[in-house]
Amino acid sequence: MGWLSGLFGGHGLRPQTVGPVETRDGRVPEVSELLRAWLEAAFSAGEQAEAREAEALRRLRADPARAVADIMAAYERCPATAYALRWALVYCAGRLQSHVSLPFLVRVLQDPIPPEGSQDIHLFSTVAEETSLRCRAIHGIARMVPQAVEQATANLLDQLSHSSQTVRVTACQVLRELPGRPVPDTDIRRRLPPEEADWVLGIRRVSIQGLMTPIEPRKPAARPRPPGGVSGADLSRFGEQRAPRIGR
């Protein structure tokens, strides 16, 4: 349960129930047992962690409508600053791989990104956290393509006019890579802002291997130079460096 303490720490949530979350009217609903089980399994460690997550996900997929309702309820009542929990809920909705998740994922993308709330964006950025949530929603929608090709593709095309450039780039990459139904660049270009279409379409996803450059054999080490880079330094047998004498 250690990860739960960190996930909910500082937000008034009791980790033993993954919730409850305070609502506007004062009532305290709880996250469902099935969703709690998935959260625990998905963020656990150990040899059986993957198997536990798969089993918890199987139980959620058995009734996707109920699972999405639980996810939406938890997301709605989740504190805005509980980014780890919000991200986990969006991720779970995508993992269901059911068209029932589409309205929730689209809603996440439609929510405006709040203004930056951090005093030092180099250490932490609320805009970056919110953007990450929306990019995860895009990947979740892409998982729906086998079940709802037209609707999911249309939702992804809509994101090419999203207010966030990062979201637009992510949508472009996902549309190009839709399994069995990649969207042509000409269709993507028509949806992108004209002034950035060439730039966005010029971004390509490459493998790590494609980024690696061949390593050339190391050349024999040359005689050390002094800090100033002057050649011909006189090195004593003890390795001490003596600067050359300069005539007056």
C-alpha positions in Angstrom: 0.0 0.0 0.0 3.0 2.3 0.0 2.4 3.6 -3.5 -1.2 4.5 -2.5 0.0 6.6 0.3 2.2 8.6 -2.2 -0.6 8.7 -4.8 -3.2 10.1 -2.4 -0.9 11.9 0.1 -1.8 15.5 0.8 -5.3 15.2 -0.7 -7.3 14.0 2.3 -7.9 10.5 0.7 -7.7 7.3 2.8 -5.4 4.9 0.9 -7.2 1.9 2.4 -10.2 2.6 0.1 -8.6 4.4 -2.8 -10.9 7.4 -2.0 -13.1 8.4 -0.4 -13.0 11.9 -2.0 -14.8 14.9 -0.5 -17.5 16.2 -2.8 -19.1 19.6 -3.0 -22.2 18.5 -1.0 -20.1 16.9 1.7 -20.8 13.3 1.0 -17.9 10.9 0.8 -18.3 8.3 -2.0 -15.8 5.5 -2.4 -14.0 4.2 -5.5 -15.4 0.7 -6.4 -13.6 -2.4 -5.2 -12.9 -3.5 -8.8 -11.2 -0.2 -9.6 -9.3 -0.2 -6.3 -8.0 -3.7 -7.1 -6.8 -2.5 -10.5 -5.0 0.6 -9.1 -3.2 -1.5 -6.5 -2.2 -4.1 -9.1 -1.2 -1.7 -11.8 1.2 0.2 -9.6 2.6 -2.7 -7.6 5.9 -4.4 -8.0 7.2 -7.9 -7.8 7.2 -11.1 -9.9 3.4 -11.4 -9.8 2.6 -7.7 -10.5 1.9 -8.2 -14.2 -0.4 -11.1 -13.6 -2.3 -9.3 -10.9 -2.8 -6.3 -13.2 -4.0 -8.6 -16.0 -6.5 -10.3 -13.7 -7.8 -7.0 -12.3 -8.1 -5.6 -15.8 -10.0 -8.7 -16.9 -12.6 -8.1 -14.2 -13.0 -4.5 -15.2 -13.4 -5.4 -18.9 -16.2 -7.9 -18.0 -18.5 -4.9 -17.4 -17.0 -1.9 -19.2 -20.0 0.3 -18.7 -19.7 -0.1 -15.0 -16.0 0.4 -15.1 -16.2 3.6 -17.0 -18.9 4.9 -14.7 -16.6 4.2 -11.7 -13.7 5.9 -13.5 -15.7 9.0 -14.4 -17.0 9.3 -10.8 -13.5 9.0 -9.3 -12.1 11.5 -11.9 -14.9 14.0 -11.3 -14.3 14.1 -7.6 -10.5 13.9 -7.7 -8.6 17.0 -6.6 -7.1 18.8 -9.5 -3.6 18.5 -8.1 -3.8 14.7 -7.7 -2.1 14.3 -11.1 -0.9 10.7 -10.5 -4.4 9.5 -9.7 -6.0 11.4 -12.6 -3.4 10.0 -15.0 -4.0 6.5 -13.7 -7.8 6.8 -14.2 -7.3 8.1 -17.8 -4.8 5.2 -18.5 -7.3 2.7 -17.1 -10.1 4.0 -19.3 -7.8 3.4 -22.3 -6.8 -0.1 -21.2 -10.4 -1.1 -21.2 -10.3 -1.0 -25.0 -14.0 -0.5 -25.2 -15.9 2.2 -27.1 -17.7 2.9 -23.9 -14.6 4.8 -22.7 -14.7 7.3 -25.7 -17.0 9.9 -24.1 -14.8 10.1 -21.0 -11.6 10.3 -22.9 -13.0 13.0 -25.2 -14.2 14.9 -22.2 -10.7 14.9 -20.7 -9.4 16.4 -23.9 -12.2 19.0 -24.0 -11.4 20.3 -20.5 -9.4 23.5 -20.8 -5.8 23.3 -19.6 -5.7 25.7 -16.5 -3.1 28.4 -16.4 0.4 27.5 -15.1 0.2 27.3 -11.3 3.9 26.6 -10.6 6.4 29.2 -9.4 9.2 27.3 -11.1 8.3 25.4 -14.2 11.9 23.9 -14.4 11.1 22.0 -11.2 7.4 21.3 -11.7 4.8 22.4 -14.2 1.0 22.1 -13.8 0.6 22.7 -17.5 2.9 19.8 -18.3 1.0 17.5 -16.0 -2.3 18.5 -17.6 -0.9 18.1 -21.0 0.4 14.6 -20.1 -3.2 13.6 -19.1 -4.5 14.7 -22.5 -1.8 13.0 -24.4 -2.6 9.8 -22.5 -6.3 10.3 -23.5 -5.3 10.4 -27.2 -3.4 7.1 -26.9 -6.5 5.7 -25.1 -8.8 6.7 -28.0 -6.4 5.1 -30.4 -7.0 1.8 -28.6 -10.7 2.1 -29.5 -10.1 2.0 -33.2 -10.7 -1.8 -33.6 -14.1 -1.4 -31.9 -15.2 2.0 -33.2 -13.1 2.9 -36.3 -15.1 5.9 -37.5 -15.9 7.5 -34.2 -12.4 7.0 -32.7 -10.7 8.3 -35.9 -13.0 11.4 -36.0 -12.3 12.1 -32.3 -8.6 11.9 -33.0 -8.9 14.2 -36.1 -10.7 16.8 -33.9 -7.6 17.0 -31.6 -5.5 18.4 -34.5 -7.1 21.7 -33.6 -6.6 21.4 -29.9 -5.3 24.4 -28.1 -2.1 22.6 -27.0 0.6 22.2 -29.6 1.9 19.1 -27.8 -1.6 17.5 -28.0 -1.8 18.3 -31.7 1.6 16.7 -32.4 0.6 13.6 -30.4 -2.6 13.3 -32.3 -0.7 13.6 -35.6 1.6 10.8 -34.6 -1.2 8.5 -33.4 -3.3 9.1 -36.6 -0.3 8.1 -38.8 0.1 4.9 -36.9 -3.5 3.7 -36.5 -3.4 -0.1 -36.9 -4.8 -1.0 -40.3 -6.3 2.5 -40.9 -3.4 5.0 -40.9 -4.7 8.5 -41.8 -2.9 10.1 -44.8 -0.8 13.2 -44.3 -3.0 15.1 -46.7 -6.0 14.6 -44.4 -4.0 15.6 -41.3 -2.7 18.7 -43.0 -6.2 19.9 -43.7 -7.0 19.9 -40.0 -3.8 21.4 -38.7 -3.2 25.2 -38.4 -1.7 26.2 -41.7 1.2 28.0 -40.2 2.5 24.9 -38.4 1.4 22.0 -40.7 4.9 21.6 -42.3 6.6 21.6 -38.9 4.2 19.1 -37.3 4.2 16.7 -40.3 8.0 16.9 -40.3 8.1 15.3 -36.9 8.7 11.5 -37.2 8.8 8.8 -34.5 12.0 6.8 -34.8 13.4 3.9 -32.8 16.3 4.3 -30.4 18.4 2.3 -32.8 17.7 4.9 -35.4 19.1 7.6 -33.2 22.3 5.8 -32.3 25.5 6.7 -34.2 28.3 4.2 -34.9 31.0 4.4 -32.3 34.4 4.8 -33.9 37.4 3.1 -32.4 39.2 5.3 -29.9 42.4 6.9 -31.3 45.6 6.4 -29.3 45.9 9.1 -26.7 48.1 12.0 -27.6 50.6 13.6 -25.3 48.7 15.6 -22.6 48.5 19.4 -23.2 48.6 22.0 -20.5 45.3 23.8 -19.6 46.0 26.6 -22.0 46.3 24.2 -24.9 49.9 25.2 -25.6 51.8 22.3 -27.2 55.3 21.3 -26.2 54.7 21.3 -22.4 57.6 19.8 -20.4 56.4 16.9 -18.3 58.6 15.7 -15.5 58.9 12.0 -14.8 56.5 12.6 -11.9 53.8 13.8 -14.2 54.1 17.4 -13.1 53.3 19.9 -15.8 55.7 22.8 -16.4 54.7 25.7 -18.6 57.2 26.6 -21.3 59.5 29.5 -20.5 58.5 32.6 -22.4 61.3 35.0 -23.2 60.9 38.6 -22.2 
